[in-house]
Amino acid sequence: MLIGADPHTDWLPDGVQRDDRGFLLTGSDLRADSDGGWPLTRPPMPLETSLPGVFAAGDVRQRSVKRVASAVGEGSIAATELTQYLVGRPDRAAR
């Protein structure tokens, strides 16, 4: 068995969209027309899951490259997207 071959995403809420093997759908791969689809008017960020503000990186994503270096890079991108998400939230006061 290879590390990353099974996504182990069962701990996430059912509303987080997955493919038929359990890998998480992110960004433009999200199915807006399904139950629990993308709920906001803005498009999802590339690594954002169907639960706004929850991001996925590495082997757990549906279309990941399944390489350590790629997962590390995606983690860095996910951190940047999370920062953008938090800064853009209307319920946060400007500092």
Residue pairs with C-beta under 8 A, 6 or more apart in sequence:
3 59
4 58
4 59
4 66
6 22
7 18
7 21
7 22
7 23
7 24
7 59
7 60
8 22
8 60
9 16
9 18
9 22
9 23
9 24
9 60
10 22
12 24
12 54
13 51
14 36
15 36
15 50
15 51
16 24
16 36
16 49
16 50
16 51
16 54
17 24
17 25
17 30
17 31
17 34
17 36
17 37
17 49
17 50
18 24
18 25
18 62
19 25
19 62
23 60
23 61
23 62
23 64
24 49
24 56
24 60
24 61
24 62
25 31
25 49
25 50
25 62
26 44
26 46
26 47
26 48
26 49
26 55
26 56
26 61
26 62
27 44
27 45
27 46
27 47
27 48
28 43
28 44
28 46
29 62
29 63
30 37
30 38
30 44
30 49
30 50
31 37
32 38
36 50
37 50
38 44
38 50
39 50
39 52
40 52
44 50
44 52
45 55
45 81
45 84
45 85
46 77
46 81
47 55
47 56
47 57
47 61
47 74
47 77
47 78
47 81
48 54
48 55
48 81
48 85
49 55
49 56
52 85
53 82
53 85
53 86
55 78
55 81
55 82
55 85
56 78
57 64
57 71
57 74
57 75
57 77
57 78
58 64
58 70
58 71
58 74
58 75
59 66
59 71
61 74
64 70
64 71
64 74
86 92
